[in-house]
Amino acid sequence: MALLRRPTGPAHPEEDISTKEESLCQAFSDALLCKMEDIDNEDWENPQLCSDYVKDIYQYLRQLEVLQSINPHFLDGREINGRMRAILVDWLVQVHSKFRLLQETLYMCVAIMDRFLQVQPVSRKKLQLVGITALLLASKYEEMFSPNIEDFVYITDNAYTSSQIREMETLILKELKFELGRPLPLHFLRRASKAGENLKQQYYTGYTENEVLDVMQHMAKNVVKVNENLTKFIAVKNKYASSKLLKISTIPQLNSKAIQELATPLMGRS
């Protein structure tokens, strides 16, 4: 009924129109919120889904994400560069698959590694040690049964001893103040997938399409580089080419025009 009420605002026509538009926009927003489907409504019988608290949990995760953010240029001026990190991550993906660990473990491993490298200068000789120790820590945090430390020594071809891994484990824990729990991409991906449609995704993730466009372009660029053999880092593609993961990296949509157009601004192509 408020929309039908005659406005009693300013005398100037331009201001009057502006007031009307603001009222209409607000009313439309309120209507959307009232009619927005509650994607957690049917989860009340499953205590693991925490339907009573899930919205507060994700709001907290968004805050924690900011507090534990990684500086995009955190390797600038360091002995370690982005290519070295990429080589390490590609190898860690293979190790993760060989050990058959949870997806959360891989995401946490990379997060621990990056957070440590951001605050602690590391030499080239110890970069792999940091990576494998981060995987050990993530395994202890996420897995029901973590691989033994001897397994991590073996997978590095005895490049490091168990004592060195334990020493690095202690150093990482001290630098991160034992704060390992953090929001992972997988957490937000599951939430966005559950929302499904564009409007619901925007509401439940808090991001508009324009706000995630840069990330989409970088992801598309990486997909194109892998598909056109422009990179040696193909562990992720090989991993998701398995039937266990539905061969998702081989679907034709990854070679679609939409992906090509998203990647174009970052590929130096016209």
Phi and psi in degrees as GROMACS dihedral restraints (atoms count N, CA, C in turn):
[ dihedral_restraints ]
;  ai    aj    ak    al  type     phi  dphi    fc
    3     4     5     6     1   -61.9    20    10
    4     5     6     7     1   -29.1    20    10
    6     7     8     9     1   -71.5    20    10
    7     8     9    10     1   -21.5    20    10
    9    10    11    12     1   -91.9    20    10
   10    11    12    13     1    -8.8    20    10
   12    13    14    15     1   -72.8    20    10
   13    14    15    16     1   136.8    20    10
   15    16    17    18     1   -65.9    20    10
   16    17    18    19     1   128.1    20    10
   18    19    20    21     1   -66.5    20    10
   19    20    21    22     1   144.1    20    10
   21    22    23    24     1  -120.7    20    10
   22    23    24    25     1    30.6    20    10
   24    25    26    27     1   -82.3    20    10
   25    26    27    28     1  -151.6    20    10
   27    28    29    30     1   -65.2    20    10
   28    29    30    31     1   157.7    20    10
   30    31    32    33     1   -75.7    20    10
   31    32    33    34     1   -29.1    20    10
   33    34    35    36     1   -68.7    20    10
   34    35    36    37     1   130.9    20    10
   36    37    38    39     1   -57.8    20    10
   37    38    39    40     1   -40.3    20    10
   39    40    41    42     1   -62.4    20    10
   40    41    42    43     1   -43.3    20    10
   42    43    44    45     1   -67.1    20    10
   43    44    45    46     1   -34.9    20    10
   45    46    47    48     1   -64.3    20    10
   46    47    48    49     1   -44.3    20    10
   48    49    50    51     1   -63.7    20    10
   49    50    51    52     1   -41.9    20    10
   51    52    53    54     1   -60.8    20    10
   52    53    54    55     1   -42.4    20    10
   54    55    56    57     1   -63.0    20    10
   55    56    57    58     1   -41.4    20    10
   57    58    59    60     1   -61.9    20    10
   58    59    60    61     1   -44.1    20    10
   60    61    62    63     1   -63.3    20    10
   61    62    63    64     1   -41.0    20    10
   63    64    65    66     1   -63.5    20    10
   64    65    66    67     1   -40.7    20    10
   66    67    68    69     1   -65.0    20    10
   67    68    69    70     1   -41.7    20    10
   69    70    71    72     1   -65.0    20    10
   70    71    72    73     1   -43.0    20    10
   72    73    74    75     1   -62.0    20    10
   73    74    75    76     1   -43.2    20    10
   75    76    77    78     1   -64.2    20    10
   76    77    78    79     1   -42.7    20    10
   78    79    80    81     1   -63.9    20    10
   79    80    81    82     1   -40.1    20    10
   81    82    83    84     1   -64.7    20    10
   82    83    84    85     1   -41.2    20    10
   84    85    86    87     1   -63.5    20    10
   85    86    87    88     1   -43.7    20    10
   87    88    89    90     1   -61.6    20    10
   88    89    90    91     1   -39.3    20    10
   90    91    92    93     1   -65.1    20    10
   91    92    93    94     1   -40.5    20    10
   93    94    95    96     1   -62.4    20    10
   94    95    96    97     1   -43.6    20    10
   96    97    98    99     1   -64.5    20    10
   97    98    99   100     1   -39.8    20    10
   99   100   101   102     1   -67.8    20    10
  100   101   102   103     1   -34.6    20    10
  102   103   104   105     1   -96.6    20    10
  103   104   105   106     1    -4.2    20    10
  105   106   107   108     1   -64.0    20    10
  106   107   108   109     1   129.0    20    10
  108   109   110   111     1   -64.3    20    10
  109   110   111   112     1   134.8    20    10
  111   112   113   114     1   -85.5    20    10
  112   113   114   115     1   104.0    20    10
  114   115   116   117     1   -73.6    20    10
  115   116   117   118     1    -6.6    20    10
  117   118   119   120     1  -105.5    20    10
  118   119   120   121     1     2.5    20    10
  120   121   122   123     1   -62.1    20    10
  121   122   123   124     1   -34.0    20    10
  123   124   125   126     1   -95.9    20    10
  124   125   126   127     1     9.8    20    10
  126   127   128   129     1   -98.3    20    10
  127   128   129   130     1     6.2    20    10
  129   130   131   132     1   -64.1    20    10
  130   131   132   133     1   -22.8    20    10
  132   133   134   135     1   -82.1    20    10
  133   134   135   136     1   -12.2    20    10
  135   136   137   138     1  -105.6    20    10
  136   137   138   139     1   103.1    20    10
  138   139   140   141     1   -62.6    20    10
  139   140   141   142     1   -24.6    20    10
  141   142   143   144     1   -69.9    20    10
  142   143   144   145     1   -21.6    20    10
  144   145   146   147     1   -87.7    20    10
  145   146   147   148     1    -9.2    20    10
  147   148   149   150     1    48.7    20    10
  148   149   150   151     1    48.8    20    10
  150   151   152   153     1   -59.7    20    10
  151   152   153   154     1   -28.7    20    10
  153   154   155   156     1   -71.1    20    10
  154   155   156   157     1   -24.4    20    10
  156   157   158   159     1  -120.5    20    10
  157   158   159   160     1    -3.4    20    10
  159   160   161   162     1   -60.5    20    10
  160   161   162   163     1   -35.9    20    10
  162   163   164   165     1   -67.9    20    10
  163   164   165   166     1   -40.1    20    10
  165   166   167   168     1   -66.9    20    10
  166   167   168   169     1   -36.6    20    10
  168   169   170   171     1   -62.3    20    10
  169   170   171   172     1   -45.1    20    10
  171   172   173   174     1   -71.1    20    10
  172   173   174   175     1   -30.4    20    10
  174   175   176   177     1   -65.3    20    10
  175   176   177   178     1   -39.9    20    10
  177   178   179   180     1   -66.6    20    10
  178   179   180   181     1   -40.7    20    10
  180   181   182   183     1   -61.6    20    10
  181   182   183   184     1   -37.1    20    10
  183   184   185   186     1   -64.6    20    10
  184   185   186   187     1   -38.9    20    10
  186   187   188   189     1   -67.2    20    10
  187   188   189   190     1   -42.2    20    10
  189   190   191   192     1   -66.4    20    10
  190   191   192   193     1   -33.6    20    10
  192   193   194   195     1   -59.6    20    10
  193   194   195   196     1   -39.4    20    10
  195   196   197   198     1   -70.2    20    10
  196   197   198   199     1   -43.1    20    10
  198   199   200   201     1   -64.0    20    10
  199   200   201   202     1   -33.0    20    10
  201   202   203   204     1  -107.3    20    10
  202   203   204   205     1    27.4    20    10
  204   205   206   207     1   -68.2    20    10
  205   206   207   208     1   154.2    20    10
  207   208   209   210     1  -103.4    20    10
  208   209   210   211     1   128.6    20    10
  210   211   212   213     1   -63.2    20    10
  211   212   213   214     1   127.0    20    10
  213   214   215   216     1   -55.8    20    10
  214   215   216   217     1   -25.6    20    10
  216   217   218   219     1  -112.5    20    10
  217   218   219   220     1    35.0    20    10
  219   220   221   222     1   -68.9    20    10
  220   221   222   223     1   -13.9    20    10
  222   223   224   225     1   -98.3    20    10
  223   224   225   226     1    -0.7    20    10
  225   226   227   228     1   -60.8    20    10
  226   227   228   229     1   131.5    20    10
  228   229   230   231     1    78.3    20    10
  229   230   231   232     1     5.4    20    10
  231   232   233   234     1   -99.6    20    10
  232   233   234   235     1   163.2    20    10
  234   235   236   237     1   -67.3    20    10
  235   236   237   238     1   -29.5    20    10
  237   238   239   240     1   -87.7    20    10
  238   239   240   241     1   135.5    20    10
  240   241   242   243     1  -119.0    20    10
  241   242   243   244     1   178.3    20    10
  243   244   245   246     1   -62.0    20    10
  244   245   246   247     1   -36.2    20    10
  246   247   248   249     1   -67.0    20    10
  247   248   249   250     1   -40.6    20    10
  249   250   251   252     1   -61.8    20    10
  250   251   252   253     1   -42.3    20    10
  252   253   254   255     1   -62.7    20    10
  253   254   255   256     1   -41.9    20    10
  255   256   257   258     1   -62.1    20    10
  256   257   258   259     1   -40.8    20    10
  258   259   260   261     1   -62.0    20    10
  259   260   261   262     1   -43.1    20    10
  261   262   263   264     1   -65.0    20    10
  262   263   264   265     1   -46.8    20    10
  264   265   266   267     1   -62.5    20    10
  265   266   267   268     1   -41.0    20    10
  267   268   269   270     1   -59.2    20    10
  268   269   270   271     1   -40.5    20    10
  270   271   272   273     1   -69.5    20    10
  271   272   273   274     1   -40.5    20    10
  273   274   275   276     1   -63.6    20    10
  274   275   276   277     1   -34.6    20    10
  276   277   278   279     1   -60.9    20    10
  277   278   279   280     1   -40.8    20    10
  279   280   281   282     1   -67.6    20    10
  280   281   282   283     1   -42.0    20    10
  282   283   284   285     1   -63.7    20    10
  283   284   285   286     1   -43.9    20    10
  285   286   287   288     1   -57.2    20    10
  286   287   288   289     1   -43.6    20    10
  288   289   290   291     1   -67.4    20    10
  289   290   291   292     1   -40.1    20    10
  291   292   293   294     1   -63.7    20    10
  292   293   294   295     1   -38.1    20    10
  294   295   296   297     1   -82.0    20    10
  295   296   297   298     1    -8.5    20    10
  297   298   299   300     1    56.2    20    10
  298   299   300   301     1    52.4    20    10
  300   301   302   303     1   -91.9    20    10
  301   302   303   304     1   166.6    20    10
  303   304   305   306     1   -67.0    20    10
  304   305   306   307     1   153.8    20    10
  306   307   308   309     1   -60.9    20    10
  307   308   309   310     1   -39.0    20    10
  309   310   311   312     1   -57.6    20    10
  310   311   312   313     1   -33.2    20    10
  312   313   314   315     1   -64.2    20    10
  313   314   315   316     1   -40.6    20    10
  315   316   317   318     1   -66.8    20    10
  316   317   318   319     1   -46.1    20    10
  318   319   320   321     1   -61.0    20    10
  319   320   321   322     1   -42.1    20    10
  321   322   323   324     1   -68.5    20    10
  322   323   324   325     1   -36.4    20    10
  324   325   326   327     1   -57.3    20    10
  325   326   327   328     1   -49.9    20    10
  327   328   329   330     1   -64.6    20    10
  328   329   330   331     1   -38.5    20    10
  330   331   332   333     1   -63.9    20    10
  331   332   333   334     1   -45.3    20    10
  333   334   335   336     1   -61.7    20    10
  334   335   336   337     1   -45.3    20    10
  336   337   338   339     1   -60.2    20    10
  337   338   339   340     1   -48.6    20    10
  339   340   341   342     1   -66.3    20    10
  340   341   342   343     1   -40.5    20    10
  342   343   344   345     1   -64.0    20    10
  343   344   345   346     1   -36.5    20    10
  345   346   347   348     1   -70.9    20    10
  346   347   348   349     1   -46.1    20    10
  348   349   350   351     1   -63.1    20    10
  349   350   351   352     1   -26.3    20    10
  351   352   353   354     1   -69.8    20    10
  352   353   354   355     1   -30.6    20    10
  354   355   356   357     1  -109.5    20    10
  355   356   357   358     1   -12.4    20    10
  357   358   359   360     1  -131.4    20    10
  358   359   360   361     1   114.5    20    10
  360   361   362   363     1   -60.7    20    10
  361   362   363   364     1   135.8    20    10
  363   364   365   366     1  -129.9    20    10
  364   365   366   367     1   139.1    20    10
  366   367   368   369     1   -80.1    20    10
  367   368   369   370     1   163.2    20    10
  369   370   371   372     1   -59.0    20    10
  370   371   372   373     1   -40.0    20    10
  372   373   374   375     1   -63.5    20    10
  373   374   375   376     1   -24.7    20    10
  375   376   377   378     1  -105.6    20    10
  376   377   378   379     1     3.1    20    10
  378   379   380   381     1   -64.1    20    10
  379   380   381   382     1   -45.6    20    10
  381   382   383   384     1   -64.1    20    10
  382   383   384   385     1   -34.2    20    10
  384   385   386   387     1   -62.5    20    10
  385   386   387   388     1   -43.1    20    10
  387   388   389   390     1   -61.2    20    10
  388   389   390   391     1   -44.5    20    10
  390   391   392   393     1   -63.0    20    10
  391   392   393   394     1   -47.2    20    10
  393   394   395   396     1   -70.2    20    10
  394   395   396   397     1   -32.2    20    10
  396   397   398   399     1   -70.8    20    10
  397   398   399   400     1   -37.0    20    10
  399   400   401   402     1   -62.4    20    10
  400   401   402   403     1   -37.9    20    10
  402   403   404   405     1   -67.7    20    10
  403   404   405   406     1   -37.7    20    10
  405   406   407   408     1   -62.3    20    10
  406   407   408   409     1   -47.2    20    10
  408   409   410   411     1   -62.0    20    10
  409   410   411   412     1   -44.0    20    10
  411   412   413   414     1   -63.0    20    10
  412   413   414   415     1   -36.8    20    10
  414   415   416   417     1   -64.2    20    10
  415   416   417   418     1   -42.4    20    10
  417   418   419   420     1   -64.6    20    10
  418   419   420   421     1   -32.1    20    10
  420   421   422   423     1   -79.3    20    10
  421   422   423   424     1   -40.5    20    10
  423   424   425   426     1  -102.2    20    10
  424   425   426   427     1   -33.0    20    10
  426   427   428   429     1   -85.5    20    10
  427   428   429   430     1   151.4    20    10
  429   430   431   432     1   -68.6    20    10
  430   431   432   433     1   -42.9    20    10
  432   433   434   435     1  -131.0    20    10
  433   434   435   436     1   110.6    20    10
  435   436   437   438     1   -80.5    20    10
  436   437   438   439     1   145.8    20    10
  438   439   440   441     1   -58.6    20    10
  439   440   441   442     1   152.9    20    10
  441   442   443   444     1   -70.4    20    10
  442   443   444   445     1   156.0    20    10
  444   445   446   447     1   -62.4    20    10
  445   446   447   448     1   -29.9    20    10
  447   448   449   450     1   -63.9    20    10
  448   449   450   451     1   -29.6    20    10
  450   451   452   453     1   -66.0    20    10
  451   452   453   454     1   -36.7    20    10
  453   454   455   456     1   -72.7    20    10
  454   455   456   457     1   -33.8    20    10
  456   457   458   459     1   -64.3    20    10
  457   458   459   460     1   -44.2    20    10
  459   460   461   462     1   -63.9    20    10
  460   461   462   463     1   -41.7    20    10
  462   463   464   465     1   -68.9    20    10
  463   464   465   466     1   -19.4    20    10
  465   466   467   468     1   -92.9    20    10
  466   467   468   469     1    10.2    20    10
  468   469   470   471     1    58.7    20    10
  469   470   471   472     1    39.0    20    10
  471   472   473   474     1    60.3    20    10
  472   473   474   475     1    27.9    20    10
  474   475   476   477     1   -68.2    20    10
  475   476   477   478     1   -25.8    20    10
  477   478   479   480     1  -133.4    20    10
  478   479   480   481     1   152.2    20    10
  480   481   482   483     1   -91.1    20    10
  481   482   483   484     1   166.1    20    10
  483   484   485   486     1   -62.6    20    10
  484   485   486   487     1   -33.4    20    10
  486   487   488   489     1   -65.4    20    10
  487   488   489   490     1   -40.6    20    10
  489   490   491   492     1   -65.0    20    10
  490   491   492   493     1   -38.8    20    10
  492   493   494   495     1   -65.5    20    10
  493   494   495   496     1   -41.1    20    10
  495   496   497   498     1   -66.5    20    10
  496   497   498   499     1   -38.2    20    10
  498   499   500   501     1   -63.9    20    10
  499   500   501   502     1   -42.1    20    10
  501   502   503   504     1   -67.5    20    10
  502   503   504   505     1   -36.2    20    10
  504   505   506   507     1   -59.5    20    10
  505   506   507   508     1   -44.7    20    10
  507   508   509   510     1   -63.5    20    10
  508   509   510   511     1   -42.9    20    10
  510   511   512   513     1   -64.1    20    10
  511   512   513   514     1   -44.7    20    10
  513   514   515   516     1   -62.6    20    10
  514   515   516   517     1   -44.8    20    10
  516   517   518   519     1   -61.6    20    10
  517   518   519   520     1   -40.0    20    10
  519   520   521   522     1   -66.9    20    10
  520   521   522   523     1   -44.1    20    10
  522   523   524   525     1   -64.3    20    10
  523   524   525   526     1   -36.7    20    10
  525   526   527   528     1   -91.3    20    10
  526   527   528   529     1     4.2    20    10
  528   529   530   531     1    56.3    20    10
  529   530   531   532     1    32.5    20    10
  531   532   533   534     1    61.9    20    10
  532   533   534   535     1    16.5    20    10
  534   535   536   537     1   -93.1    20    10
  535   536   537   538     1    83.9    20    10
  537   538   539   540     1   -92.1    20    10
  538   539   540   541     1   -31.4    20    10
  540   541   542   543     1   -63.9    20    10
  541   542   543   544     1   126.6    20    10
  543   544   545   546     1  -158.1    20    10
  544   545   546   547     1   158.8    20    10
  546   547   548   549     1   -68.9    20    10
  547   548   549   550     1   137.3    20    10
  549   550   551   552     1  -112.4    20    10
  550   551   552   553     1   153.9    20    10
  552   553   554   555     1   -52.3    20    10
  553   554   555   556     1   -35.4    20    10
  555   556   557   558     1   -62.5    20    10
  556   557   558   559     1   -35.4    20    10
  558   559   560   561     1   -60.8    20    10
  559   560   561   562     1   -47.1    20    10
  561   562   563   564     1   -73.2    20    10
  562   563   564   565     1   -32.7    20    10
  564   565   566   567     1   -64.0    20    10
  565   566   567   568     1   -42.4    20    10
  567   568   569   570     1   -63.6    20    10
  568   569   570   571     1   -38.8    20    10
  570   571   572   573     1   -66.5    20    10
  571   572   573   574     1   -45.2    20    10
  573   574   575   576     1   -64.7    20    10
  574   575   576   577     1   -38.9    20    10
  576   577   578   579     1   -66.4    20    10
  577   578   579   580     1   -35.5    20    10
  579   580   581   582     1   -67.8    20    10
  580   581   582   583     1   -36.9    20    10
  582   583   584   585     1   -66.3    20    10
  583   584   585   586     1   -42.7    20    10
  585   586   587   588     1    80.4    20    10
  586   587   588   589     1   -87.5    20    10
  588   589   590   591     1   -66.3    20    10
  589   590   591   592     1   158.7    20    10
  591   592   593   594     1   -57.3    20    10
  592   593   594   595     1   -48.0    20    10
  594   595   596   597     1   -65.7    20    10
  595   596   597   598     1   -42.5    20    10
  597   598   599   600     1   -67.7    20    10
  598   599   600   601     1   -37.0    20    10
  600   601   602   603     1   -61.6    20    10
  601   602   603   604     1   -43.5    20    10
  603   604   605   606     1   -61.8    20    10
  604   605   606   607     1   -40.9    20    10
  606   607   608   609     1   -68.8    20    10
  607   608   609   610     1   -45.6    20    10
  609   610   611   612     1   -83.9    20    10
  610   611   612   613     1   -23.7    20    10
  612   613   614   615     1   -94.6    20    10
  613   614   615   616     1   -25.4    20    10
  615   616   617   618     1    84.0    20    10
  616   617   618   619     1     7.9    20    10
  618   619   620   621     1  -117.8    20    10
  619   620   621   622     1   138.7    20    10
  621   622   623   624     1   -87.0    20    10
  622   623   624   625     1   167.5    20    10
  624   625   626   627     1   -61.8    20    10
  625   626   627   628     1   -38.9    20    10
  627   628   629   630     1   -63.4    20    10
  628   629   630   631     1   -32.5    20    10
  630   631   632   633     1   -72.7    20    10
  631   632   633   634     1   -22.4    20    10
  633   634   635   636     1  -106.1    20    10
  634   635   636   637     1     6.3    20    10
  636   637   638   639     1   -60.6    20    10
  637   638   639   640     1   -43.5    20    10
  639   640   641   642     1   -58.5    20    10
  640   641   642   643     1   -43.8    20    10
  642   643   644   645     1   -65.2    20    10
  643   644   645   646     1   -42.1    20    10
  645   646   647   648     1   -59.0    20    10
  646   647   648   649     1   -40.7    20    10
  648   649   650   651     1   -66.0    20    10
  649   650   651   652     1   -42.0    20    10
  651   652   653   654     1   -65.7    20    10
  652   653   654   655     1   -39.4    20    10
  654   655   656   657     1   -65.1    20    10
  655   656   657   658     1   -42.5    20    10
  657   658   659   660     1   -63.1    20    10
  658   659   660   661     1   -40.1    20    10
  660   661   662   663     1   -59.6    20    10
  661   662   663   664     1   -44.3    20    10
  663   664   665   666     1   -65.5    20    10
  664   665   666   667     1   -38.3    20    10
  666   667   668   669     1   -62.6    20    10
  667   668   669   670     1   -46.4    20    10
  669   670   671   672     1   -62.6    20    10
  670   671   672   673     1   -43.2    20    10
  672   673   674   675     1   -61.9    20    10
  673   674   675   676     1   -39.5    20    10
  675   676   677   678     1   -68.7    20    10
  676   677   678   679     1   -46.4    20    10
  678   679   680   681     1   -67.2    20    10
  679   680   681   682     1   -27.9    20    10
  681   682   683   684     1  -100.5    20    10
  682   683   684   685     1    14.9    20    10
  684   685   686   687     1    56.1    20    10
  685   686   687   688     1    40.1    20    10
  687   688   689   690     1   -97.9    20    10
  688   689   690   691     1     5.9    20    10
  690   691   692   693     1  -146.3    20    10
  691   692   693   694     1   152.5    20    10
  693   694   695   696     1   -91.9    20    10
  694   695   696   697     1    -7.6    20    10
  696   697   698   699     1   -89.6    20    10
  697   698   699   700     1    88.1    20    10
  699   700   701   702     1  -119.5    20    10
  700   701   702   703     1    15.6    20    10
  702   703   704   705     1   -61.0    20    10
  703   704   705   706     1   -38.5    20    10
  705   706   707   708     1   -67.0    20    10
  706   707   708   709     1   -43.1    20    10
  708   709   710   711     1   -61.8    20    10
  709   710   711   712     1   -44.9    20    10
  711   712   713   714     1   -63.0    20    10
  712   713   714   715     1   -39.3    20    10
  714   715   716   717     1   -60.6    20    10
  715   716   717   718     1   -48.7    20    10
  717   718   719   720     1   -85.4    20    10
  718   719   720   721     1     8.7    20    10
  720   721   722   723     1   -90.3    20    10
  721   722   723   724     1    -4.9    20    10
  723   724   725   726     1   -77.4    20    10
  724   725   726   727     1   151.6    20    10
  726   727   728   729     1   -65.9    20    10
  727   728   729   730     1   -27.9    20    10
  729   730   731   732     1   -60.9    20    10
  730   731   732   733     1   -33.1    20    10
  732   733   734   735     1  -106.0    20    10
  733   734   735   736     1    28.3    20    10
  735   736   737   738     1    62.5    20    10
  736   737   738   739     1    18.8    20    10
  738   739   740   741     1    50.0    20    10
  739   740   741   742     1    40.6    20    10
  741   742   743   744     1   -65.9    20    10
  742   743   744   745     1   -25.1    20    10
  744   745   746   747     1   -80.4    20    10
  745   746   747   748     1    -1.7    20    10
  747   748   749   750     1  -108.9    20    10
  748   749   750   751     1     2.8    20    10
  750   751   752   753     1   -68.5    20    10
  751   752   753   754     1   145.0    20    10
  753   754   755   756     1   -63.4    20    10
  754   755   756   757     1   -24.1    20    10
  756   757   758   759     1   -60.1    20    10
  757   758   759   760     1   -24.6    20    10
  759   760   761   762     1   -73.3    20    10
  760   761   762   763     1   -11.3    20    10
  762   763   764   765     1  -109.2    20    10
  763   764   765   766     1    16.5    20    10
  765   766   767   768     1   -74.4    20    10
  766   767   768   769     1   165.0    20    10
  768   769   770   771     1   -63.0    20    10
  769   770   771   772     1   -35.4    20    10
  771   772   773   774     1   -60.7    20    10
  772   773   774   775     1   -43.3    20    10
  774   775   776   777     1   -65.0    20    10
  775   776   777   778     1   -43.6    20    10
  777   778   779   780     1   -60.0    20    10
  778   779   780   781     1   -43.2    20    10
  780   781   782   783     1   -68.1    20    10
  781   782   783   784     1   -37.4    20    10
  783   784   785   786     1   -64.7    20    10
  784   785   786   787     1   -37.7    20    10
  786   787   788   789     1   -79.8    20    10
  787   788   789   790     1   -23.8    20    10
  789   790   791   792     1   -50.4    20    10
  790   791   792   793     1   -46.6    20    10
  792   793   794   795     1   -59.9    20    10
  793   794   795   796     1   -22.8    20    10
  795   796   797   798     1  -104.7    20    10
  796   797   798   799     1    -1.1    20    10
  798   799   800   801     1  -100.9    20    10
  799   800   801   802     1    -3.0    20    10
  801   802   803   804     1    69.6    20    10
  802   803   804   805     1    28.6    20    10
  804   805   806   807     1  -111.4    20    10
  805   806   807   808     1   155.3    20    10
